[in-house]
Amino acid sequence: MLNYKRYKRVPVVDYPERQWPNKEIEKAPVWCSVDLRDGNQALIEPMVVEEKIEFFNMLVKLGFKEIEIGFPAASQIEYDFLRQLVDRKMIPDDVRVQVLVQCREHLIKRTFEAIQGIKKVVVHIYNSTSTLQRDVVFHKNKEEIKQIAIDGTNMVKKYAKDYDGDLMLEYSPESFTGTELDYALEVCTAVQDTWGQATPEKPIIFNLPSTVEMNTPNVYADQIEWMDRHFKDRDSIILSVHPHNDRGTGVAATELALLAGADRVEGTLFGNGERTGNVDILTLAYNMFSQGINPELNIENIREIAEVYERCTKMSIDPRHPYAGKLVFTAFSGSHQDAINKGMQALHERGGEIWEVPYLPIDPSDIGRQYEPIVRINSQSGKGGVAFVMDTFYGFKLPKGMHKEFADVIQKISEKQGEVAPEQIMDEFKKNYLDKKEPMHFRKCQITDTEVENGEYATLVKITYTNHGIEKTFEGIGNGPIDAVQRGLEKELGIQMKVLDYNEHALTSGSGAQAASYIHLMDQVSGRVTYGVGISSNITRASIRGIFSAVNRLFFS
């Protein structure tokens, strides 16, 4: 039995003044990618320099204006990587590189050596402030922990005097979610006062990380709003968040933090990072996109992003990962497939400018995905899914009454083998309908008008066909070609049948256009019913082929 009594509930914030629940996200935040630092350090096999350069170039292409590249003072490979970016002039003028460093003088000195020649930089210092780490890791009291942050800020000021680029300071009270709010504010204010040069034009960044998710997302939002409303000189501060995903709610926590006043988000592509990872910036951005908000990132091709990510990190993306997973634009449930089918048809017929399709929050093609994999057919699929595949992939608009008949054929196959690909569905359609030419195979027809009683005219058909390979002919008279063929077949074969329904439509357009015809036929003796399908460039021939297909299915199968 789970010993849940070993764990204590993390206190919530007593903050009845909260305003974030009544707000909406209206614009994208400042995005800062930490893939090359936080993401890279969590890889089983960290990226080598050339892989990091390729990843950096992709981040620039995606439109990130702030990119944290690592600990250049703590790792030679990260130092060399940063210097290659500088020496090869790979950092665009509008991109601000961010470097992380602990509040130790030799590391800060080395960091400033690494950033020489960079036009725009964020020097990101941090120290843990949580009650737990103060106790079990650092064995320091509040004043001693605060002094670490003050000393680190003074050291950055000291070395910044000899730096000729545009430098911004970022401070993170690491493990913010486990820190008393008034103490977190006290430490940040001490850093702010020590820095002493933040202005609205050149603000300081305070990054409040959910280093470990410890509570529900609304608690993080309360913490962010409390800090937002208690900072002094708020217009000289960029309020940043760095959420992790230990409880699986990193995206939700970030979205609520934006409602609570956050200006900036640090995260990674696909949520890579320590333990369960950082917040997934792509999911956040696509979520905004789905609500009609410009995400301010160039993320039109999720497959291209995923390919570079998987190759450089040696990590794989889960098939159910939001937006990027192979299965996220699929539907296995029959009711889902039917709703997608009807939604797509309605969208096309109405010519609507707003995307509204059940079970598809966005148009897959907007992010470089395709319509083809929207529906996957397996034993749980319904009649709507099979009909959708036949229409979307092959242009056959099956009559509603035919949906179940053909879906039953496919379900028997899926129960044996699992998923059925569209190509196999089409093969079965040909085998069961279009190529159902035995024993009765229609060859040719001659259609004329013939005079009947009282000076009225009817349709006379002369049909040539083969029965078990032997060529034969018959004639039939009726009020149209279909009626005439039906009557002729009844007499020829000694059967009684009734056409219950008839549908037709064009399969293609242009001079080589073909038509599809669907005949719903009933054996009047047994009451059995089935469909037959015929195609031809001539609609009458398509209809006759449909009748022969139905007869073979109904009387000779």
C-alpha positions as CSV (number, residue, x, y, z in Angstrom):
1,M,0.0,0.0,0.0
2,L,1.2,3.5,-0.8
3,N,2.4,5.2,2.4
4,Y,0.9,8.5,1.6
5,K,1.4,9.7,5.2
6,R,5.1,10.1,4.4
7,Y,4.3,13.3,2.4
8,K,3.0,16.6,3.6
9,R,0.8,19.0,1.8
10,V,2.7,22.1,0.5
11,P,1.0,25.2,1.9
12,V,-1.0,27.3,-0.5
13,V,-0.8,31.1,-0.7
14,D,-3.2,33.1,1.4
15,Y,-3.9,35.6,-1.3
16,P,-7.6,36.4,-1.6
17,E,-6.8,39.6,-3.6
18,R,-5.7,37.5,-6.7
19,Q,-6.9,38.9,-10.0
20,W,-5.4,36.4,-12.5
21,P,-8.5,34.2,-12.7
22,N,-10.4,37.0,-14.5
23,K,-7.7,37.6,-17.1
24,E,-6.9,36.2,-20.5
25,I,-3.6,35.7,-22.3
26,E,-3.6,38.4,-25.0
27,K,-0.1,38.3,-26.4
28,A,3.0,36.1,-26.5
29,P,5.6,36.6,-23.8
30,V,9.3,37.1,-24.4
31,W,10.6,33.6,-25.1
32,C,13.9,32.4,-23.9
33,S,15.1,29.0,-25.0
34,V,17.2,27.1,-22.4
35,D,17.6,24.0,-24.7
36,L,21.4,24.5,-24.9
37,R,21.8,24.7,-21.1
38,D,19.1,23.2,-19.0
39,G,18.0,20.9,-21.8
40,N,21.5,19.9,-22.8
41,Q,22.6,19.1,-19.3
42,A,19.8,16.6,-18.9
43,L,20.7,14.6,-22.0
44,I,22.2,11.1,-21.6
45,E,24.6,12.1,-24.3
46,P,25.1,15.9,-24.3
47,M,25.4,17.6,-27.7
48,V,28.9,18.2,-29.1
49,V,29.9,21.6,-30.4
50,E,28.7,21.1,-34.0
51,E,25.3,19.7,-32.8
52,K,24.9,22.7,-30.5
53,I,25.7,25.0,-33.4
54,E,23.0,23.3,-35.6
55,F,20.5,23.6,-32.7
56,F,21.4,27.2,-32.1
57,N,20.9,28.0,-35.8
58,M,17.5,26.3,-35.6
59,L,16.5,28.4,-32.6
60,V,17.5,31.6,-34.4
61,K,15.5,30.4,-37.5
62,L,12.5,29.8,-35.2
63,G,12.6,33.4,-34.1
64,F,14.0,33.2,-30.5
65,K,15.5,36.5,-29.5
66,E,16.9,35.2,-26.2
67,I,18.9,32.0,-26.1
68,E,20.7,30.6,-23.0
69,I,23.7,28.7,-24.3
70,G,25.1,27.2,-21.1
71,F,27.8,27.5,-18.4
72,P,30.8,28.7,-20.3
73,A,32.8,29.1,-17.1
74,A,32.1,25.5,-15.9
75,S,32.6,23.5,-19.1
76,Q,35.3,23.8,-21.8
77,I,32.9,22.5,-24.5
78,E,30.4,25.2,-23.6
79,Y,33.2,27.8,-23.5
80,D,34.4,26.7,-27.0
81,F,30.9,26.6,-28.3
82,L,30.2,30.2,-27.3
83,R,33.6,31.4,-28.7
84,Q,32.8,29.6,-32.0
85,L,29.5,31.5,-32.2
86,V,31.4,34.7,-31.7
87,D,34.4,34.0,-34.0
88,R,32.1,32.7,-36.8
89,K,29.8,35.7,-36.4
90,M,26.8,33.4,-36.0
91,I,24.9,35.5,-33.4
92,P,22.4,37.9,-35.2
93,D,22.4,41.5,-33.9
94,D,18.9,41.1,-32.6
95,V,19.6,38.0,-30.6
96,R,20.6,38.2,-26.9
97,V,22.8,35.3,-25.7
98,Q,22.3,34.3,-22.1
99,V,25.0,32.7,-19.9
100,L,24.4,31.1,-16.6
101,V,26.9,31.4,-13.7
102,Q,27.0,30.7,-10.0
103,C,27.7,33.5,-7.6
104,R,31.4,32.7,-7.4
105,E,34.1,35.2,-8.5
106,H,36.4,32.9,-10.5
107,L,33.4,31.6,-12.4
108,I,32.0,35.1,-13.1
109,K,35.5,36.3,-14.2
110,R,35.7,33.3,-16.6
111,T,32.2,34.0,-17.9
112,F,33.1,37.6,-18.8
113,E,36.1,36.3,-20.7
114,A,33.8,34.0,-22.7
115,I,31.3,36.8,-23.6
116,Q,33.8,39.3,-25.0
117,G,32.7,40.3,-28.5
118,I,29.0,39.6,-28.0
119,K,26.9,42.6,-28.7
120,K,23.9,41.7,-26.4
121,V,24.1,39.4,-23.4
122,V,22.2,38.3,-20.3
123,V,24.4,37.3,-17.4
124,H,22.2,35.0,-15.3
125,I,23.2,34.5,-11.7
126,Y,21.4,32.3,-9.2
127,N,21.4,30.7,-5.8
128,S,18.9,28.5,-4.1
129,T,16.7,30.2,-1.5
130,S,14.3,27.4,-0.5
131,T,13.7,26.5,3.1
132,L,14.7,22.9,2.4
133,Q,18.0,23.7,0.7
134,R,19.0,26.3,3.2
135,D,18.6,23.6,5.8
136,V,20.0,20.4,4.2
137,V,22.3,21.6,1.5
138,F,23.9,25.0,2.5
139,H,23.4,25.0,6.2
140,K,23.0,28.8,6.1
141,N,20.4,31.1,7.5
142,K,18.4,33.7,5.6
143,E,20.9,36.5,5.9
144,E,23.8,34.3,4.7
145,I,21.8,33.1,1.7
146,K,20.8,36.6,0.8
147,Q,24.4,37.7,1.0
148,I,25.4,35.1,-1.6
149,A,23.0,36.9,-4.0
150,I,24.3,40.4,-3.1
151,D,27.9,39.3,-3.5
152,G,27.2,37.7,-6.9
153,T,25.5,40.9,-8.1
154,N,28.5,43.0,-6.9
155,M,30.9,40.7,-8.8
156,V,28.9,41.1,-12.0
157,K,29.0,44.9,-11.6
158,K,32.7,44.7,-11.1
159,Y,33.5,42.8,-14.3
160,A,30.7,44.5,-16.3
161,K,32.8,47.7,-16.2
162,D,35.2,46.2,-18.8
163,Y,32.5,44.8,-21.0
164,D,31.6,46.9,-24.0
165,G,28.4,45.2,-25.1
166,D,24.8,45.6,-24.0
167,L,24.5,43.6,-20.7
168,M,21.4,42.7,-18.8
169,L,21.4,41.1,-15.4
170,E,19.1,38.2,-14.5
171,Y,18.7,36.8,-11.0
172,S,16.9,33.6,-10.1
173,P,16.1,32.7,-6.5
174,E,16.4,29.0,-7.4
175,S,13.7,26.7,-5.9
176,F,11.4,29.7,-5.7
177,T,8.3,27.6,-5.2
178,G,9.8,26.3,-2.0
179,T,10.8,29.7,-0.7
180,E,8.7,31.9,1.6
181,L,7.3,34.7,-0.6
182,D,8.3,37.6,1.7
183,Y,11.9,36.2,1.8
184,A,12.0,35.7,-2.0
185,L,11.0,39.3,-2.4
186,E,13.6,40.4,0.2
187,V,16.4,38.6,-1.7
188,C,15.3,40.0,-5.1
189,T,15.0,43.5,-3.7
190,A,18.5,43.2,-2.2
191,V,19.8,42.3,-5.7
192,Q,17.8,45.1,-7.2
193,D,19.2,47.6,-4.8
194,T,22.8,46.3,-5.2
195,W,22.6,46.4,-9.0
196,G,21.2,50.0,-8.8
197,Q,21.0,50.7,-12.5
198,A,17.8,49.1,-13.6
199,T,15.5,51.4,-15.6
200,P,12.4,51.0,-17.7
201,E,14.7,51.3,-20.8
202,K,17.2,48.8,-19.4
203,P,15.4,46.6,-16.9
204,I,16.7,43.8,-14.6
205,I,15.3,40.3,-15.1
206,F,13.9,38.5,-12.1
207,N,13.4,34.9,-13.0
208,L,11.1,33.0,-10.6
209,P,11.6,29.3,-11.3
210,S,9.3,26.4,-10.4
211,T,12.6,24.4,-10.1
212,V,10.5,21.6,-8.8
213,E,6.7,21.6,-9.2
214,M,5.4,21.4,-5.7
215,N,1.7,22.3,-6.0
216,T,-1.2,22.9,-8.4
217,P,-0.7,25.5,-11.1
218,N,-3.0,28.0,-9.4
219,V,-0.6,28.2,-6.4
220,Y,2.2,29.1,-8.7
221,A,0.0,31.8,-10.3
222,D,-0.7,33.2,-6.8
223,Q,3.0,33.3,-6.1
224,I,3.8,35.1,-9.3
225,E,1.0,37.6,-8.9
226,W,2.0,38.3,-5.3
227,M,5.6,39.0,-6.4
228,D,4.4,41.0,-9.4
229,R,2.3,43.3,-7.1
230,H,5.0,43.7,-4.4
231,F,8.1,44.4,-6.4
232,K,9.2,48.0,-6.2
233,D,9.9,49.8,-9.5
234,R,8.0,47.2,-11.3
235,D,8.4,49.0,-14.6
236,S,12.1,48.5,-14.4
237,I,11.7,44.7,-14.0
238,I,11.1,41.9,-16.5
239,L,9.3,39.2,-14.6
240,S,10.4,35.8,-15.9
241,V,9.2,32.3,-15.1
242,H,11.1,29.0,-15.5
243,P,8.6,26.2,-14.9
244,H,9.5,22.5,-14.6
245,N,7.0,19.7,-15.1
246,D,7.4,17.4,-12.1
247,R,3.6,17.2,-11.6
248,G,2.9,17.1,-15.3
249,T,1.3,20.5,-15.2
250,G,4.2,22.7,-16.5
251,V,2.2,24.1,-19.4
252,A,-0.8,24.9,-17.2
253,A,1.4,26.5,-14.6
254,T,3.0,28.7,-17.2
255,E,-0.2,29.8,-18.7
256,L,-1.6,30.8,-15.4
257,A,1.7,32.6,-14.5
258,L,1.2,34.7,-17.7
259,L,-2.2,35.6,-16.4
260,A,-0.6,36.5,-13.1
261,G,1.8,39.0,-14.6
262,A,4.8,37.2,-16.0
263,D,6.4,38.9,-19.0
264,R,8.9,36.2,-20.0
265,V,9.1,32.4,-20.2
266,E,12.2,30.2,-20.1
267,G,11.7,26.7,-21.5
268,T,12.7,24.1,-24.1
269,L,11.5,22.6,-27.3
270,F,9.3,19.6,-26.5
271,G,9.9,20.1,-22.8
272,N,13.4,18.5,-22.6
273,G,15.1,19.0,-19.2
274,E,15.9,17.5,-15.8
275,R,13.5,14.8,-14.5
276,T,10.2,15.3,-16.3
277,G,11.6,18.3,-18.1
278,N,11.1,22.0,-18.5
279,V,7.9,23.6,-19.8
280,D,7.4,22.9,-23.5
281,I,7.6,26.3,-25.3
282,L,6.3,24.8,-28.5
283,T,3.1,23.5,-26.8
284,L,2.7,27.0,-25.2
285,A,3.1,28.7,-28.5
286,Y,0.8,26.4,-30.4
287,N,-1.8,26.8,-27.7
288,M,-1.7,30.5,-28.2
289,F,-1.9,30.0,-32.0
290,S,-5.0,27.9,-31.5
291,Q,-6.7,30.8,-29.7
292,G,-5.9,33.3,-32.5
293,I,-2.8,34.8,-30.8
294,N,0.4,35.4,-32.7
295,P,3.0,33.2,-31.0
296,E,5.8,35.4,-32.3
297,L,7.8,32.3,-33.4
298,N,8.3,30.8,-36.8
299,I,6.8,27.3,-36.0
300,E,5.0,26.5,-39.3
301,N,6.8,23.2,-39.8
302,I,6.7,21.0,-36.7
303,R,8.1,18.0,-38.5
304,E,11.3,19.9,-39.5
305,I,11.7,21.1,-35.9
306,A,11.2,17.6,-34.5
307,E,13.7,16.1,-37.0
308,V,16.5,18.5,-35.9
309,Y,15.6,18.1,-32.2
310,E,15.6,14.2,-32.3
311,R,18.9,14.1,-34.3
312,C,20.8,16.5,-32.1
313,T,19.5,15.4,-28.7
314,K,19.1,11.7,-29.4
315,M,15.8,11.9,-27.7
316,S,12.5,10.7,-29.2
317,I,9.2,12.5,-29.3
318,D,6.3,10.6,-27.8
319,P,3.6,9.7,-30.4
320,R,1.0,11.5,-28.2
321,H,3.1,14.6,-27.6
322,P,0.9,17.7,-28.2
323,Y,1.0,18.9,-31.8
324,A,4.2,17.1,-32.7
325,G,3.4,13.4,-31.9
326,K,2.7,11.1,-34.8
327,L,-0.7,10.2,-33.5
328,V,-2.1,13.6,-32.3
329,F,-4.0,14.2,-35.6
330,T,-5.4,10.8,-35.7
331,A,-8.7,9.3,-34.6
332,F,-9.3,5.7,-33.7
333,S,-12.7,6.0,-32.2
334,G,-15.6,5.6,-34.7
335,S,-17.6,8.5,-33.3
336,H,-14.5,10.7,-33.6
337,Q,-13.9,9.7,-37.1
338,D,-17.5,10.4,-38.1
339,A,-17.4,13.8,-36.5
340,I,-14.1,14.7,-38.2
341,N,-15.6,13.6,-41.5
342,K,-18.7,15.7,-41.1
343,G,-16.8,18.7,-39.7
344,M,-14.5,18.7,-42.7
345,Q,-17.4,18.5,-45.1
346,A,-19.2,21.3,-43.4
347,L,-16.1,23.5,-43.4
348,H,-15.7,22.9,-47.1
349,E,-19.3,23.5,-48.0
350,R,-19.6,26.6,-46.0
351,G,-16.3,28.1,-47.0
352,G,-15.7,29.3,-43.5
353,E,-12.7,31.4,-42.6
354,I,-12.6,30.2,-39.0
355,W,-11.3,26.6,-38.4
356,E,-14.0,24.6,-36.6
357,V,-13.7,20.8,-36.9
358,P,-14.6,18.4,-34.1
359,Y,-11.6,16.8,-32.4
360,L,-9.1,18.9,-34.4
361,P,-8.3,22.1,-32.4
362,I,-6.1,23.4,-35.3
363,D,-5.7,22.7,-39.0
364,P,-2.8,20.2,-39.2
365,S,-1.6,21.8,-42.4
366,D,-0.9,25.1,-40.6
367,I,2.0,23.5,-38.7
368,G,3.3,21.3,-41.5
369,R,1.3,18.2,-40.8
370,Q,-0.9,16.5,-43.4
371,Y,-4.6,15.5,-43.6
372,E,-3.8,12.0,-44.6
373,P,-3.0,10.7,-41.1
374,I,-6.0,12.3,-39.5
375,V,-7.9,9.0,-39.4
376,R,-6.4,5.6,-38.5
377,I,-8.6,2.6,-39.0
378,N,-8.5,-0.3,-36.5
379,S,-11.0,-2.6,-34.8
380,Q,-12.4,0.3,-32.7
381,S,-13.1,2.4,-35.7
382,G,-16.6,3.0,-36.9
383,K,-18.3,3.3,-40.2
384,G,-17.6,7.0,-40.5
385,G,-13.8,6.5,-40.4
386,V,-13.8,4.1,-43.3
387,A,-16.1,6.4,-45.3
388,F,-13.8,9.3,-44.5
389,V,-10.8,7.5,-45.9
390,M,-12.6,6.5,-49.0
391,D,-13.6,10.1,-49.6
392,T,-10.5,11.9,-48.5
393,F,-7.9,9.6,-50.1
394,Y,-9.8,8.2,-53.1
395,G,-12.8,10.5,-53.8
396,F,-15.5,7.8,-53.3
397,K,-18.4,9.4,-51.5
398,L,-20.1,6.3,-50.2
399,P,-23.9,6.6,-49.6
400,K,-24.7,6.7,-45.9
401,G,-26.4,3.3,-46.1
402,M,-23.2,1.8,-47.5
403,H,-21.0,3.0,-44.6
404,K,-21.7,0.1,-42.3
405,E,-21.7,-2.5,-45.0
406,F,-18.2,-1.7,-46.1
407,A,-17.0,-0.9,-42.6
408,D,-17.9,-4.4,-41.5
409,V,-15.6,-5.8,-44.2
410,I,-12.7,-3.7,-42.9
411,Q,-13.4,-4.4,-39.3
412,K,-13.0,-8.2,-39.9
413,I,-9.6,-7.5,-41.3
414,S,-8.6,-5.1,-38.5
415,E,-9.6,-7.6,-35.8
416,K,-7.0,-10.0,-37.3
417,Q,-4.1,-7.6,-38.0
418,G,-4.8,-4.4,-36.1
419,E,-4.5,-1.1,-38.0
420,V,-5.6,-1.1,-41.6
421,A,-3.8,1.4,-44.0
422,P,-5.8,3.4,-46.5
423,E,-4.2,1.5,-49.4
424,Q,-5.5,-1.8,-48.0
425,I,-8.9,-0.3,-47.5
426,M,-8.9,0.7,-51.2
427,D,-7.7,-2.8,-52.2
428,E,-10.7,-4.3,-50.3
429,F,-13.1,-1.8,-51.9
430,K,-11.9,-2.9,-55.3
431,K,-12.0,-6.6,-54.4
432,N,-15.5,-6.4,-52.9
433,Y,-17.2,-3.9,-55.3
434,L,-15.3,-2.6,-58.3
435,D,-13.8,-5.9,-59.3
436,K,-16.8,-8.1,-58.4
437,K,-17.2,-9.4,-62.0
438,E,-17.8,-13.1,-61.5
439,P,-19.7,-14.9,-62.5
440,M,-21.6,-12.1,-64.2
441,H,-19.3,-9.7,-66.1
442,F,-20.8,-6.8,-68.0
443,R,-19.2,-6.2,-71.4
444,K,-21.2,-3.8,-73.5
445,C,-24.6,-2.3,-74.0
446,Q,-26.8,-0.8,-76.7
447,I,-29.5,1.6,-75.6
448,T,-32.3,2.8,-77.7
449,D,-35.9,4.1,-77.4
450,T,-38.7,1.7,-78.2
451,E,-42.4,2.4,-78.7
452,V,-44.7,0.7,-76.2
453,E,-48.5,0.9,-75.7
454,N,-50.5,4.0,-76.5
455,G,-47.7,5.7,-78.4
456,E,-45.5,5.9,-75.3
457,Y,-41.7,5.3,-75.5
458,A,-39.5,3.3,-73.1
459,T,-35.8,2.5,-72.9
460,L,-34.6,-0.7,-74.6
461,V,-31.3,-2.1,-73.5
462,K,-29.3,-4.9,-75.1
463,I,-26.6,-6.2,-72.8
464,T,-23.7,-8.3,-73.7
465,Y,-22.1,-10.1,-70.7
466,T,-20.3,-13.2,-69.8
467,N,-21.5,-15.9,-67.3
468,H,-18.7,-18.0,-66.0
469,G,-16.7,-16.9,-69.1
470,I,-19.4,-17.7,-71.6
471,E,-20.7,-14.7,-73.6
472,K,-24.4,-14.1,-73.6
473,T,-26.9,-11.4,-74.3
474,F,-30.2,-10.3,-73.0
475,E,-32.7,-7.4,-73.6
476,G,-34.7,-5.4,-71.1
477,I,-37.3,-2.7,-71.4
478,G,-38.0,-0.1,-68.7
479,N,-38.5,3.5,-67.9
480,G,-34.8,4.2,-68.0
481,P,-31.5,2.3,-68.4
482,I,-31.3,1.1,-64.7
483,D,-34.9,-0.1,-64.7
484,A,-34.5,-1.8,-68.1
485,V,-31.3,-3.6,-67.0
486,Q,-33.0,-4.7,-63.8
487,R,-36.0,-6.2,-65.6
488,G,-33.7,-7.9,-68.2
489,L,-31.6,-9.5,-65.5
490,E,-34.7,-10.7,-63.6
491,K,-35.9,-12.5,-66.7
492,E,-32.5,-13.7,-67.7
493,L,-31.6,-15.2,-64.3
494,G,-35.0,-16.0,-63.0
495,I,-34.6,-13.8,-59.9
496,Q,-36.7,-11.0,-58.3
497,M,-34.9,-7.9,-57.2
498,K,-35.5,-4.2,-56.4
499,V,-33.4,-1.2,-56.7
500,L,-33.7,0.6,-53.3
501,D,-31.4,3.5,-54.0
502,Y,-29.2,5.0,-56.6
503,N,-26.4,7.5,-56.2
504,E,-23.8,8.9,-58.5
505,H,-21.0,11.5,-58.5
506,A,-18.0,12.6,-60.5
507,L,-14.7,11.1,-59.3
508,T,-12.4,13.4,-61.3
509,S,-12.7,16.5,-63.5
510,G,-11.5,17.3,-67.0
511,S,-11.6,15.4,-70.2
512,G,-10.7,12.1,-68.5
513,A,-13.3,12.4,-65.8
514,Q,-14.9,9.3,-64.4
515,A,-18.1,8.8,-62.6
516,A,-19.0,6.5,-59.7
517,S,-22.3,4.9,-59.4
518,Y,-23.8,3.1,-56.3
519,I,-26.7,0.7,-56.6
520,H,-28.5,-0.5,-53.4
521,L,-30.2,-3.8,-54.4
522,M,-32.6,-6.1,-52.6
523,D,-33.4,-9.8,-53.2
524,Q,-37.2,-9.7,-53.0
525,V,-37.4,-13.4,-52.0
526,S,-34.9,-13.4,-49.1
527,G,-35.0,-9.7,-48.2
528,R,-31.2,-9.6,-48.3
529,V,-29.7,-6.2,-49.4
530,T,-26.3,-5.1,-50.6
531,Y,-24.6,-2.4,-52.6
532,G,-22.8,-2.6,-55.9
533,V,-20.4,0.0,-57.3
534,G,-19.3,0.8,-60.8
535,I,-17.1,3.4,-62.4
536,S,-16.7,4.6,-65.9
537,S,-16.2,7.7,-68.0
538,N,-19.8,7.2,-69.1
539,I,-22.4,7.5,-66.3
540,T,-24.8,4.9,-67.8
541,R,-22.0,2.3,-68.1
542,A,-21.0,3.1,-64.5
543,S,-24.6,2.5,-63.4
544,I,-24.8,-0.8,-65.3
545,R,-21.5,-1.9,-63.8
546,G,-22.9,-1.0,-60.4
547,I,-25.9,-3.2,-61.0
548,F,-23.8,-6.2,-62.0
549,S,-21.5,-5.6,-59.0
550,A,-24.6,-5.8,-56.7
551,V,-26.0,-8.8,-58.4
552,N,-22.8,-10.7,-58.0
553,R,-22.6,-9.8,-54.4
554,L,-26.2,-10.5,-53.6
555,F,-26.9,-13.7,-55.6
556,F,-23.5,-15.3,-56.2
557,S,-21.4,-14.6,-53.0
